[in-house]
Amino acid sequence: MEFMAQTLLYLVRHGEHARKSADGDASELGLSELGQEQAKLLGRRLADVSFDVIRHSPLRRAAETAAILARYLPEVPVASSDLLTDLTPVSLPGREEDVPAAYRRFTDSVPEDERDPGGARLDAAAAKLAVTADADRCELLVTHNFVIGWFVRRILDAPWWRWMKLNSFNCGLTIIKVAATEPPTLVTFNDIGHLPASMRGWASRLAGG
């Protein structure tokens, strides 16, 4: 029987970050104390997984989460990846009616530098990461709520705006399997079995980021 390689992507939302600064800028906030503890609990859970690489978003909260996880995976290389940047898919110009009316106020409010019209940039990221290679691959991707929602929406072939209700807790775990001979599989979504109820944090109210 011919060998068919597969890829497993472990998608993780970063740990809870500190509250916003006085000027409201959340881009460079690091982890809160709770966020650090969430990452440690996830690290213990993942310590026996044979990862090929840990990739993380360039933002500080994701980089700090990846650094904590790496303590439990000391032989695994760590790399920052622009493919995991925190972006918000919005409708293409002239296609605003594609978004249900209840969500338009939100999409209209997204800052220009975070907007991803039609999800094109996140589609390109998924096309590079959710692929098979010559051998089995297992990657740990530390990223953001909206990015995870988009990847899941994409593999389920759901309407593009459905990512908006696919929310992950901080340090929640989503696993996607990609194989060359079959459609991609959602193995698990937003698994938080490693987090006690008391440690799911204020961000588990499922705001973005």
Secondary structure, 3 states (H helix, E strand, C coil): CCCCCEEEEEEEECCCECCCCCCCCCCCCCECHHHHHHHHHHHHHHCCCCCCEEEECCCHHHHHHHHHHHHCCCCCCEEECHHHCCCEEECCCCCHHHCCHHHHHHHHCCCHHHEEECCHHHHHHHHHHCCCCCCCEEEEEEECHHHHHHHHHHHCCCCHHHHHHCCCCCCCEEEEEEECCEEEEEEEEEECCCCCHHHCCHHHHCCCC
